Amino acid sequence: MVIEMRRAEIVAIARRSGGVGLRELSSRFCVSIPTIRRDLAVLAACGLLCRVHGGAMPLALPPAGRRAGAELQAAASLVEAGMAIGLSGRRRAVALAGLIADVPDLTVVTPMLAVARAVRAGGPTLVVIGGVRTPSGSHAGPLAEDALHGLHLDIAFVEPTTSGDALAAATDDALLCRAARRVLL
């Protein structure tokens, strides 16, 4: 699993359950406790979690609508003319696609039909990666991963899957590996 995706899942778990322990995370991700400690240190430094003895707790967050809007605007501000970007996820990825649709000379690579539909006609060049359709709506699996291996992306934006969709998660990992910069939505 890509480090950034593991860290995003750690934040999601902490927010859902109100806190999370080192041993629980170590077991869940099959990594050592020192690795989890490093993850928590990075997440705390980014202001995403509060470290506590034996684990971490979520920080108080602004209302979801305001937070999501600001985060998506910040993500959209990273996209510049002439870039090739990867975009995978659900609701947030679709919203981001709408925000960047007017960036000139943009190429958007996605395994998600919902993201592809959000990119307006006459806007960015669209590359839809095919594969097996998964429960999360992604096209994933070896065909999608093989197609991604031939691409070079400036930025990959991924909204981590929380549905346990292993094929979609593997394709998201491949998308992240092809990018010079990785952003979790």
Secondary structure, DSSP 8 states (H G I E B T S, - for coil): --HHHHHHHHHHHHHHHS-EEHHHHHHHHT--HHHHHHHHHHHHHTTSEEEETTEEEE-----HHHHHHHHHHHHHTT--TT-EEEEE-SHHHHHHHHHHTT-TT-EEEESBHHHHHHS-TTSSEEEE---EE-TTSBEESHHHHHHHHT--EEEEEE----S--HHHHHHHHHHHHTEEEEEE-
